Amino acid sequence: MIGRLSGTLIEKLPPQVVVDVNGVGYEVDVPMTTFYQLPALGEPTRLYTHQVVREDAHLLFGFATREERETFRQLIKVTGIGARIALAILSGMTADELAVAVATEDIKRLSSVPGIGKKTAERLVLELRGKLSTGTAAVVPGGLPFAATPDDRGDIANALLALGYNEKEAQAAMKGLPPEVTVSEGIRLALKGLVR
């Protein structure tokens, strides 16, 4: 099993990249959240990988963080979710955003990902509940930010409540958040404030 690649980034053709490791070029499919974090061509890079061996192909999927790879591994255990759909989910939202959507049972947010209908979103919530961690991944620079809306503030509050904080603690933690904060960054900042 190939668990990690460290080498030179020699090709970027989304969603696939090629990493040269001592003269061997590994083709790796990555979610867009990871793709946006990659360095320029010719620069060193490191990817955490998950290898899928099928009768007709050996596939490598790469991720910027261990958490993202673990989220991918949890996704492919869900009934009806294959590696390509799992990659699409992680291209549409970060691992933290997915964890929050599952924790808050946000079917609308989950079904906004291409290829995920309402029934699949409900299955994701059912099968992933309690299996994904939140608030530990860094915000993806240049990723897919979501402008802060009143709904986002509600999502942040719901995530804090789902994590066991009471309403008073959640509201206090949210007071210091910047107005344009994304859901995942808002949760991370709120948790940081609550830990102090």
C-alpha atoms as one frame of an Amber mdcrd trajectory, in Angstrom:
protein
   0.000   0.000   0.000   1.369   3.429  -0.952   0.594   5.752   1.972   2.557
   8.881   1.074   4.429  10.400  -1.847   7.212  12.983  -1.586   8.692  14.258
  -4.804   8.559  16.898  -7.513   5.273  18.070  -8.968   5.668  17.692 -12.746
   2.084  17.851 -14.095  -1.172  19.492 -13.023  -4.251  18.501 -15.012  -7.189
  18.726 -12.594  -8.168  16.528 -10.916  -4.976  14.589 -11.735  -1.401  15.489
 -10.902   1.864  13.681 -11.558   4.516  13.512  -8.841   8.036  12.442  -9.805
   9.553  10.319  -7.036  13.171   9.422  -7.874  12.448   9.172 -11.607   9.075
   7.424 -11.331   6.021   9.538 -12.192   2.970   8.695 -10.071  -0.423   9.769
 -11.436  -2.547  10.871  -8.490  -6.165  12.043  -8.464  -6.721  14.810  -5.917
  -9.796  16.727  -4.709  -9.875  20.398  -5.656  -9.356  21.373  -2.010  -5.917
  19.729  -2.239  -5.276  20.897  -5.814  -5.506  24.560  -4.754  -2.798  23.990
  -2.132  -0.260  22.467  -4.514   2.973  24.334  -5.285   4.073  25.403  -8.767
   5.357  22.846 -11.286   8.916  21.760 -10.554   8.502  22.361  -6.807   8.712
  19.652  -4.116   5.409  18.373  -2.778   4.088  15.760  -0.387   0.742  13.985
  -0.590  -0.902  11.501   1.753  -2.285   8.791  -0.492  -4.890   6.082  -0.640
  -4.335   3.273  -3.128  -7.216   1.430  -4.770  -6.381  -1.828  -6.537  -8.971
  -3.059  -9.004  -8.890  -5.843 -11.542  -8.433  -3.334 -14.376  -6.460  -0.533
 -12.660  -4.298   0.603  -9.762  -5.448   4.067  -8.665  -3.843   6.581  -6.335
  -5.774   9.330  -4.603  -3.812  12.112  -2.923  -4.601  14.524  -0.086  -2.913
  17.518   1.515  -3.602  16.330   5.070  -4.046  13.073   6.952  -7.473  14.289
   8.083  -8.607  14.707   4.477  -7.372  11.208   3.624  -9.162   9.756   6.659
 -12.363  11.547   5.623 -12.012  10.040   2.132 -11.571   6.585   3.676 -14.713
   7.056   5.764 -16.636   8.244   2.693 -15.800   5.194   0.582 -17.146   2.941
   3.357 -20.602   4.508   2.893 -22.994   2.352   0.862 -23.141   3.599  -2.730
 -20.176   5.999  -2.432 -17.213   5.085  -4.597 -13.825   6.741  -4.829 -14.885
   9.158  -7.606 -17.954  10.386  -5.710 -15.888  10.700  -2.506 -13.393  12.825
  -4.456 -16.258  14.985  -5.773 -17.565  15.491  -2.228 -14.121  16.608  -1.005
 -13.820  18.883  -4.030 -17.101  20.563  -3.112 -16.323  21.083   0.582 -13.425
  20.725   2.971 -13.191  17.837   5.426 -14.239  20.231   8.216 -17.243  21.495
   6.263 -18.304  17.912   5.552 -17.966  17.002   9.234 -20.089  20.003  10.209
 -22.711  19.204   7.550 -22.952  15.635   8.845 -23.006  16.702  12.516 -25.757
  19.268  11.873 -27.611  16.938   9.469 -27.462  19.618   6.753 -29.027  17.581
   3.936 -29.355  20.692   1.752 -25.615  21.429   1.940 -24.660  17.801   1.310
 -27.002  17.437  -1.663 -25.561  20.615  -3.227 -22.509  18.544  -4.235 -22.830
  17.289  -7.845 -23.737  13.601  -7.890 -25.261  13.634  -4.385 -29.038  13.487
  -4.189 -31.246  13.795  -1.133 -31.261  10.047  -0.383 -27.474   9.790  -0.673
 -27.087  12.862   1.557 -29.346  11.231   4.164 -27.268   8.032   3.944 -24.073
  10.081   4.455 -25.518  11.598   7.635 -26.708   8.218   8.902 -23.487   6.293
   8.213 -20.924   9.021   9.035 -22.494  10.425  12.216 -19.824  10.506  14.918
 -17.057   9.285  12.607 -15.709  12.627  11.330 -13.754  15.163  13.378 -14.206
  18.945  13.115 -12.077  21.959  13.831  -8.679  20.342  13.327  -7.899  21.073
   9.674  -6.462  24.308   8.450  -8.563  26.458   6.158  -7.643  25.822   2.540
  -6.015  28.881   0.951  -7.631  29.595  -2.393 -10.178  26.859  -1.772 -13.889
  27.161  -2.189 -14.841  29.845   0.327 -18.440  30.495   1.198 -19.416  34.093
   1.900 -20.719  34.553   5.408 -24.505  34.727   5.501 -26.986  34.518   8.358
 -27.334  30.814   7.422 -23.573  30.376   7.862 -23.783  31.926  11.330 -26.537
  29.429  12.093 -24.363  26.585  10.770 -21.498  27.676  13.019 -23.810  27.855
  16.038 -25.380  24.474  15.217 -21.942  22.890  14.888 -20.927  24.205  18.316
 -24.178  22.905  19.818 -23.614  19.522  18.139 -20.146  19.431  19.696 -21.699
  19.728  23.167 -21.472  23.464  23.929 -24.590  25.184  25.282 -26.325  28.055
  23.486 -24.810  30.721  25.751 -21.264  29.439  25.125 -21.908  29.215  21.358
 -23.236  32.783  21.165 -20.322  34.118  23.239 -17.794  32.358  20.997 -19.436
  33.746  17.848 -19.377  37.399  18.991 -15.705  37.823  18.136 -15.887  36.276
  14.660 -15.079  38.457  11.633 -18.125  39.329   9.463 -16.905  37.523   6.312
 -15.760  34.318   8.019 -16.418  30.979   6.284 -18.231  28.194   8.126 -15.128
  26.044   8.650 -12.949  28.989   9.700 -15.726  30.290  11.970 -15.967  26.944
  13.742 -12.196  26.748  14.111 -11.977  30.284  15.566 -14.979  29.745  17.841
 -13.490  26.500  19.206 -10.173  28.240  19.759 -11.984  30.920  21.786 -13.890
  28.345  23.813 -10.738  26.402  24.745  -9.072  29.443  26.360
